[in-house]
């Protein structure tokens, strides 16, 4: 885990965007993101993939912004509204 990051409609992680839904876990998101450096969990049910985080438009934000538990892994945070919990 490397932190909570801001997002918007243009997306920090732009690839293989998938709504996994009520069965989302970090493992399922990582599987969806094979071939990409980063996996991002957002809004309890969404998975995003990408290779770059170096963008001033999408800074790291306080951990308290990533306050939504994953739908199927409630001990793990899955971001928030336009907030990504980012994993390598």
C-alpha positions as CSV (number, residue, x, y, z in Angstrom):
1,X,0.0,0.0,0.0
2,X,1.4,3.4,-0.9
3,X,-1.4,5.8,0.1
4,X,-4.6,7.6,-0.6
5,X,-4.7,9.7,-3.8
6,X,-7.0,12.3,-5.3
7,X,-8.9,11.5,-8.5
8,X,-11.4,13.1,-10.8
9,X,-13.4,12.3,-14.0
10,X,-10.1,12.4,-16.1
11,X,-8.7,9.6,-13.9
12,X,-5.3,9.2,-12.2
13,X,-5.2,5.5,-13.2
14,X,-6.7,5.4,-16.7
15,X,-6.5,1.7,-17.7
16,X,-8.7,-1.4,-17.3
17,X,-11.3,0.5,-15.2
18,X,-13.7,-2.1,-13.9
19,X,-16.5,-2.1,-11.4
20,X,-16.0,-5.4,-9.6
21,X,-19.0,-4.7,-7.4
22,X,-19.8,-6.5,-4.1
23,X,-17.1,-9.1,-4.7
24,X,-14.1,-6.7,-4.8
25,X,-10.9,-7.5,-3.0
26,X,-7.4,-6.3,-3.5
27,X,-6.5,-9.6,-5.0
28,X,-9.3,-9.3,-7.6
29,X,-8.2,-5.8,-8.5
30,X,-4.6,-6.8,-8.8
31,X,-5.6,-9.7,-11.1
32,X,-7.6,-7.2,-13.2
33,X,-4.4,-5.0,-13.3
34,X,-1.9,-7.6,-14.4
35,X,0.8,-5.8,-16.5
36,X,0.3,-2.5,-14.8
37,X,2.4,-1.1,-11.9
38,X,-0.4,0.3,-9.8
39,X,-3.8,-0.9,-8.7
40,X,-6.3,1.6,-7.3
41,X,-9.4,0.7,-5.3
42,X,-12.1,3.4,-5.2
43,X,-15.6,3.9,-3.9
44,X,-16.0,0.4,-2.3
45,X,-16.5,-1.4,-5.7
46,X,-14.2,0.0,-8.4
47,X,-10.7,-1.0,-9.6
48,X,-8.4,1.2,-11.7
49,X,-5.0,0.4,-13.2
50,X,-2.0,2.4,-14.4
51,X,1.8,2.9,-14.5
52,X,2.3,6.5,-13.4
53,X,1.4,8.5,-10.2
54,X,3.7,11.5,-10.9
55,X,1.0,14.1,-11.6
56,X,0.5,17.3,-9.6
57,X,-3.2,17.2,-10.4
58,X,-3.6,14.0,-8.3
59,X,-1.7,14.5,-5.1
60,X,-1.6,12.2,-2.1
61,X,-4.3,13.1,0.3
62,X,-4.9,12.3,4.0
63,X,-5.7,8.7,4.8
64,X,-9.0,9.8,6.3
65,X,-10.2,10.6,2.7
66,X,-10.0,6.8,1.8
67,X,-12.7,5.9,4.3
68,X,-14.8,3.3,2.4
69,X,-14.3,-0.4,3.2
70,X,-14.1,-2.8,0.3
71,X,-17.4,-4.5,-0.3
72,X,-16.0,-8.0,0.1
73,X,-12.9,-7.3,2.2
74,X,-14.2,-5.1,4.9
75,X,-10.9,-5.0,6.8
76,X,-9.3,-3.1,3.9
77,X,-10.1,0.4,2.7
78,X,-11.3,0.8,-0.9
79,X,-10.8,4.5,-1.3
80,X,-13.7,7.0,-1.3
81,X,-15.5,9.3,-3.6
82,X,-12.9,10.3,-6.2
83,X,-10.2,8.9,-3.9
84,X,-8.0,5.9,-4.7
85,X,-6.4,3.5,-2.2
86,X,-3.2,2.7,-4.3
87,X,-1.2,-0.5,-4.2
88,X,1.9,-1.6,-6.0
